[in-house]
């Protein structure tokens, strides 16, 4: 199919009927006859691969159906056939359209989540040693000279505690006042930037490293999470 299209194109380029018409009208008629037979043959060769384009070409050539001719009949388009108005079979696909489609596909992809490996197995007694309680952040401020740390005061119901948490990159202090949180309350205190932190706020981390609070929909501070 492609080879015939190339041969037909070269035939027209070599014979240059657009120039020959000025001096040899009969010669041009023969050239155009041969060229249109190539096009007619292409409708048959294209049909298995490009059926819709083949049908369009048939309509332009005034053919009713794809012609499977005998080997001794090479005349696809008979003299006197009225040709219909031609049109482009294929339009050029611009790079901008290709890029737009790529971006559209990328947007529909389901992002693969890289899960952290599961830690080594523990028994129930190990888990039961943790004392996790519900709480509410009632104060929050940035820790001086520490870009990642916030100093929080958390209401645990039975007491209020100061907890230093490495969440400053993700939350503004004034935006998290009143935030419900889950707190490990029996973690040994430790000093961070000269501030004693008595507990740990539980956070969840997504694939991009963004943090989110682990909280419950139950009302009340100091309630046991188990």
SULGI-V800471 format. One record per pair of residues at least 6 apart in sequence whose ideal C-beta (glycine too) atoms are under 8 Angstrom apart, sorted by sequence separation. I is the first residue (numbers start at 0). J is the second residue. D is the distance in Angstrom with one decimal. If there is no record, write none. Layout:
i->{I	I}
j->{J	J}
d->{D	D}
//
This chain:
i->{57	68	142	153	189	190	204	205	19	20	45	46	57	68	141	142	152	153	188	189	203	204	215	19	45	57	141	142	152	153	188	202	203	66	140	141	152	153	188	202	203	215	16	43	139	140	151	152	202	203	16	19	42	45	139	150	151	186	201	202	53	139	151	186	200	201	62	138	139	150	151	184	186	16	42	62	138	149	184	16	41	42	60	61	136	137	148	149	183	14	60	136	137	148	149	182	183	136	137	148	149	182	38	42	62	135	136	147	149	182	183	11	46	61	134	135	147	148	181	182	10	42	60	61	134	147	162	180	181	39	61	134	142	146	147	149	180	38	43	60	61	133	134	137	145	146	160	10	11	39	42	43	59	60	132	133	149	10	42	43	59	132	160	35	43	58	59	142	59	141	7	10	39	59	153	155	163	153	155	163	7	6	7	55	139	141	163	181	43	56	140	164	180	181	4	40	42	55	139	161	163	179	180	181	3	7	139	161	162	166	178	180	181	40	161	162	164	179	39	52	139	161	162	164	166	178	179	3	4	36	38	39	52	139	160	162	3	36	38	138	160	162	164	36	136	137	35	36	136	137	169	170	0	3	35	136	169	135	136	135	148	181	0	135	136	148	150	166	0	134	135	153	32	133	134	145	133	134	145	153	0	133	134	144	132	133	142	143	151	131	132	142	131	131	132	142	130	131	129	130	130	129	128	156	156	157	155	156	154	155	156	131	133	133	133	135	133	134	133	134	132	133	132	133	132	132	133	131	132	113	130	131	112	131	110}
j->{63	74	148	159	195	196	210	211	26	27	52	53	64	75	148	149	159	160	195	196	210	211	222	27	53	65	149	150	160	161	196	210	211	75	149	150	161	162	197	211	212	224	26	53	149	150	161	162	212	213	27	30	53	56	150	161	162	197	212	213	65	151	163	198	212	213	75	151	152	163	164	197	199	30	56	76	152	163	198	31	56	57	75	76	151	152	163	164	198	30	76	152	153	164	165	198	199	153	154	165	166	199	56	60	80	153	154	165	167	200	201	30	65	80	153	154	166	167	200	201	30	62	80	81	154	167	182	200	201	60	82	155	163	167	168	170	201	60	65	82	83	155	156	159	167	168	182	33	34	62	65	66	82	83	155	156	172	34	66	67	83	156	184	60	68	83	84	167	85	167	34	37	66	86	180	182	191	182	184	192	37	37	38	86	170	172	194	212	75	88	172	196	212	213	37	73	75	88	172	194	196	212	213	214	37	41	173	195	196	200	212	214	215	75	196	197	199	214	75	88	175	197	198	200	202	214	215	40	41	73	75	76	89	176	197	199	41	74	76	176	198	200	202	75	175	176	75	76	176	177	209	210	41	44	76	177	210	177	178	178	191	224	44	179	180	192	194	210	45	179	180	198	78	179	180	191	180	181	192	200	48	181	182	192	181	182	191	192	200	181	182	192	182	183	184	194	183	184	183	184	185	185	185	219	220	221	220	221	220	221	222	201	214	215	217	220	219	220	220	221	220	221	221	222	222	223	224	223	224	206	223	224	206	225	206}
d->{7.5	7.7	3.9	6.8	7.5	7.4	5.6	7.3	5.6	4.8	6.0	4.3	7.1	6.9	7.4	6.7	5.7	5.4	5.3	5.8	7.1	7.8	7.8	5.3	4.2	6.6	6.1	5.3	7.2	7.9	6.4	4.6	4.9	5.8	7.0	7.5	5.8	5.5	4.6	6.6	7.8	7.0	8.0	7.7	5.6	5.3	7.1	7.9	6.4	5.5	4.6	7.2	5.0	7.2	7.2	6.6	4.9	7.9	7.8	6.3	6.6	5.2	7.3	5.8	7.4	4.1	7.5	6.8	7.6	5.6	5.8	8.0	5.2	4.7	4.6	7.2	3.7	7.2	5.2	6.4	6.9	5.2	7.7	7.6	5.4	5.3	5.6	5.5	6.0	4.9	5.5	7.3	7.0	7.1	7.9	5.0	4.4	5.7	5.0	5.8	5.7	6.8	6.7	6.9	7.9	6.8	7.9	4.6	4.8	5.9	6.8	7.4	5.0	4.7	4.4	4.8	7.7	5.7	7.4	7.1	7.7	6.8	7.0	5.5	5.9	5.2	6.9	5.2	4.3	5.9	5.8	4.7	6.6	6.3	5.8	7.1	7.2	6.7	5.5	6.3	6.1	8.0	7.5	7.0	7.5	7.1	7.7	6.8	5.8	7.2	6.1	6.2	6.6	7.7	5.6	7.9	6.1	6.6	7.7	6.7	5.2	7.6	7.4	7.3	7.9	6.1	7.4	7.5	5.3	5.8	6.1	7.3	7.3	7.2	6.5	6.7	4.3	6.0	6.4	7.1	3.6	7.2	7.1	7.4	8.0	6.2	5.3	7.8	7.4	6.9	5.3	7.9	5.6	4.8	7.9	7.9	7.3	5.9	3.8	6.7	3.9	7.3	7.5	6.0	6.2	7.6	7.3	6.8	5.3	7.4	6.0	5.7	7.0	5.6	6.7	6.5	7.6	4.1	2.6	4.9	5.5	6.3	4.7	4.8	6.7	7.4	7.0	6.2	6.2	6.6	7.9	4.5	7.1	6.1	4.8	7.0	6.0	6.5	7.7	7.2	5.5	6.0	7.9	5.5	5.4	6.8	7.9	6.3	6.1	7.7	6.3	7.9	6.6	6.4	5.2	6.8	4.8	6.4	4.6	7.0	6.5	5.7	4.1	5.8	6.1	6.3	5.9	5.7	5.9	7.5	7.0	7.1	7.6	6.8	5.2	8.0	7.5	7.5	5.2	7.5	7.0	6.4	4.8	7.4	7.5	7.7	7.6	7.5	7.1	5.7	5.5	5.2	6.8	5.6	5.1	6.8	7.0	7.3	5.9	5.1	4.0	7.0	7.7	6.8	3.6	5.0	5.6	2.8	5.2	4.9	7.6	7.1	7.5	6.0	6.8	5.6	6.3	5.3	5.7	7.2	7.5	6.6	5.3	4.4	6.4	6.2	6.6	7.2	6.7	5.6	7.4	4.1	5.0	7.5	7.2}
//
